[in-house]
Amino acid sequence: MDENIEFIDFKYEEISYKTTLTKKFANRTPYTPPDSRKVVAFIPGTILKVYVKDGDKVKKGDTLLVLQAMKMDNHLLASRNGTVKKVYVKQGEVVPKRHLLIELK
């Protein structure tokens, strides 16, 4: 066996295993829960219409903007009550996946 292999203890259902991690797994970006104050593009697309501007008050369920992707119009809604801190996009802009569109405060 190679002396340079680093084993870790991995617990599953109260049983402890000795195992190794691949480089890809060890260098992965850790999971972070989504921030309800940030509206991000879940798919690449084009901004068809922006319904809010900086400083607007919004309620949960209000339409913030329309993102067209794959010939579908996706109405992105406010996930919480709040005030629009900043709108980062404008009508006609093409955005990539995970692009920050609107931030609430």
C-alpha atoms as a printed R data frame, in Angstrom:
    type eleno elety resid chain resno       x      y       z
1   ATOM     1    CA   MET     A     1   0.000  0.000   0.000
2   ATOM     2    CA   ASP     A     2   1.134  3.558  -0.741
3   ATOM     3    CA   GLU     A     3   2.361  5.322   2.396
4   ATOM     4    CA   ASN     A     4   1.181  8.754   1.115
5   ATOM     5    CA   ILE     A     5  -2.507  7.861   1.056
6   ATOM     6    CA   GLU     A     6  -4.466  9.827   3.631
7   ATOM     7    CA   PHE     A     7  -7.434  8.015   5.135
8   ATOM     8    CA   ILE     A     8 -10.367  9.772   6.767
9   ATOM     9    CA   ASP     A     9 -13.018  8.464   9.129
10  ATOM    10    CA   PHE     A    10 -16.424  8.444   7.486
11  ATOM    11    CA   LYS     A    11 -19.457  7.732   9.667
12  ATOM    12    CA   TYR     A    12 -22.636  6.312   8.192
13  ATOM    13    CA   GLU     A    13 -25.496  4.930  10.282
14  ATOM    14    CA   GLU     A    14 -23.307  4.660  13.382
15  ATOM    15    CA   ILE     A    15 -20.644  2.650  11.537
16  ATOM    16    CA   SER     A    16 -17.243  4.223  11.007
17  ATOM    17    CA   TYR     A    17 -15.332  3.511   7.798
18  ATOM    18    CA   LYS     A    18 -11.758  4.376   6.809
19  ATOM    19    CA   THR     A    19 -11.701  5.730   3.272
20  ATOM    20    CA   THR     A    20  -9.987  8.179   0.928
21  ATOM    21    CA   LEU     A    21 -11.302 11.171  -0.995
22  ATOM    22    CA   THR     A    22 -10.742 11.916  -4.655
23  ATOM    23    CA   LYS     A    23  -9.050 15.225  -5.480
24  ATOM    24    CA   LYS     A    24 -12.236 16.403  -7.199
25  ATOM    25    CA   PHE     A    25 -14.303 15.693  -4.075
26  ATOM    26    CA   ALA     A    26 -11.759 17.256  -1.722
27  ATOM    27    CA   ASN     A    27 -11.574 20.462  -3.836
28  ATOM    28    CA   ARG     A    28 -15.312 20.855  -4.427
29  ATOM    29    CA   THR     A    29 -17.109 24.085  -3.574
30  ATOM    30    CA   PRO     A    30 -19.012 23.538  -0.335
31  ATOM    31    CA   TYR     A    31 -22.796 23.805  -0.434
32  ATOM    32    CA   THR     A    32 -24.239 27.125   0.666
33  ATOM    33    CA   PRO     A    33 -27.984 27.503   1.111
34  ATOM    34    CA   PRO     A    34 -29.641 29.979  -1.267
35  ATOM    35    CA   ASP     A    35 -29.991 33.552  -0.015
36  ATOM    36    CA   SER     A    36 -33.679 34.594  -0.180
37  ATOM    37    CA   ARG     A    37 -32.585 38.221  -0.651
38  ATOM    38    CA   LYS     A    38 -30.912 37.462  -3.995
39  ATOM    39    CA   VAL     A    39 -32.776 36.597  -7.190
40  ATOM    40    CA   VAL     A    40 -30.483 34.729  -9.589
41  ATOM    41    CA   ALA     A    41 -30.966 33.280 -13.059
42  ATOM    42    CA   PHE     A    42 -31.637 29.556 -12.736
43  ATOM    43    CA   ILE     A    43 -31.014 29.117 -16.479
44  ATOM    44    CA   PRO     A    44 -29.319 31.254 -19.151
45  ATOM    45    CA   GLY     A    45 -31.726 33.542 -20.961
46  ATOM    46    CA   THR     A    46 -32.859 37.007 -22.005
47  ATOM    47    CA   ILE     A    47 -34.526 39.571 -19.741
48  ATOM    48    CA   LEU     A    48 -37.849 40.404 -21.413
49  ATOM    49    CA   LYS     A    49 -39.293 42.810 -18.850
50  ATOM    50    CA   VAL     A    50 -38.258 44.247 -15.483
51  ATOM    51    CA   TYR     A    51 -41.223 45.216 -13.298
52  ATOM    52    CA   VAL     A    52 -39.357 46.781 -10.358
53  ATOM    53    CA   LYS     A    53 -36.717 49.439  -9.785
54  ATOM    54    CA   ASP     A    54 -34.355 50.272  -6.929
55  ATOM    55    CA   GLY     A    55 -36.255 51.238  -3.778
56  ATOM    56    CA   ASP     A    56 -39.591 49.595  -4.702
57  ATOM    57    CA   LYS     A    57 -41.397 47.724  -1.939
58  ATOM    58    CA   VAL     A    58 -42.429 44.174  -2.909
59  ATOM    59    CA   LYS     A    59 -44.566 41.487  -1.315
60  ATOM    60    CA   LYS     A    60 -43.978 37.753  -1.458
61  ATOM    61    CA   GLY     A    61 -45.312 36.516  -4.805
62  ATOM    62    CA   ASP     A    62 -44.966 39.823  -6.705
63  ATOM    63    CA   THR     A    63 -43.529 39.482 -10.229
64  ATOM    64    CA   LEU     A    64 -40.057 41.016 -10.347
65  ATOM    65    CA   LEU     A    65 -39.061 40.289 -13.932
66  ATOM    66    CA   VAL     A    66 -39.573 37.959 -16.886
67  ATOM    67    CA   LEU     A    67 -36.674 35.762 -18.030
68  ATOM    68    CA   GLN     A    68 -37.077 34.122 -21.426
69  ATOM    69    CA   ALA     A    69 -35.208 30.839 -21.736
70  ATOM    70    CA   MET     A    70 -35.689 28.002 -24.208
71  ATOM    71    CA   LYS     A    71 -38.702 29.812 -25.765
72  ATOM    72    CA   MET     A    72 -40.454 29.975 -22.372
73  ATOM    73    CA   ASP     A    73 -41.295 33.130 -20.432
74  ATOM    74    CA   ASN     A    74 -40.375 32.588 -16.775
75  ATOM    75    CA   HIS     A    75 -41.935 35.051 -14.329
76  ATOM    76    CA   LEU     A    76 -39.528 35.381 -11.407
77  ATOM    77    CA   LEU     A    77 -41.400 36.168  -8.197
78  ATOM    78    CA   ALA     A    78 -40.346 37.696  -4.895
79  ATOM    79    CA   SER     A    79 -39.698 34.912  -2.387
80  ATOM    80    CA   ARG     A    80 -40.208 37.281   0.556
81  ATOM    81    CA   ASN     A    81 -41.484 40.723   1.493
82  ATOM    82    CA   GLY     A    82 -38.903 43.471   1.227
83  ATOM    83    CA   THR     A    83 -37.497 46.450  -0.611
84  ATOM    84    CA   VAL     A    84 -35.542 46.234  -3.864
85  ATOM    85    CA   LYS     A    85 -31.960 47.103  -2.960
86  ATOM    86    CA   LYS     A    86 -30.591 46.934  -6.519
87  ATOM    87    CA   VAL     A    87 -31.651 45.762  -9.980
88  ATOM    88    CA   TYR     A    88 -28.595 44.414 -11.815
89  ATOM    89    CA   VAL     A    89 -30.177 43.821 -15.258
90  ATOM    90    CA   LYS     A    90 -32.125 45.701 -17.892
91  ATOM    91    CA   GLN     A    91 -34.612 44.706 -20.565
92  ATOM    92    CA   GLY     A    92 -33.023 42.881 -23.507
93  ATOM    93    CA   GLU     A    93 -29.904 41.810 -21.586
94  ATOM    94    CA   VAL     A    94 -28.683 38.230 -22.051
95  ATOM    95    CA   VAL     A    95 -27.657 36.640 -18.749
96  ATOM    96    CA   PRO     A    96 -25.783 33.408 -17.907
97  ATOM    97    CA   LYS     A    97 -26.891 30.827 -15.351
98  ATOM    98    CA   ARG     A    98 -26.458 31.950 -11.689
99  ATOM    99    CA   HIS     A    99 -26.212 35.635 -12.691
100 ATOM   100    CA   LEU     A   100 -27.436 37.981  -9.927
101 ATOM   101    CA   LEU     A   101 -30.545 39.735 -11.254
102 ATOM   102    CA   ILE     A   102 -32.119 41.543  -8.282
103 ATOM   103    CA   GLU     A   103 -31.169 41.981  -4.641
104 ATOM   104    CA   LEU     A   104 -33.705 42.653  -1.875
105 ATOM   105    CA   LYS     A   105 -33.135 44.124   1.579
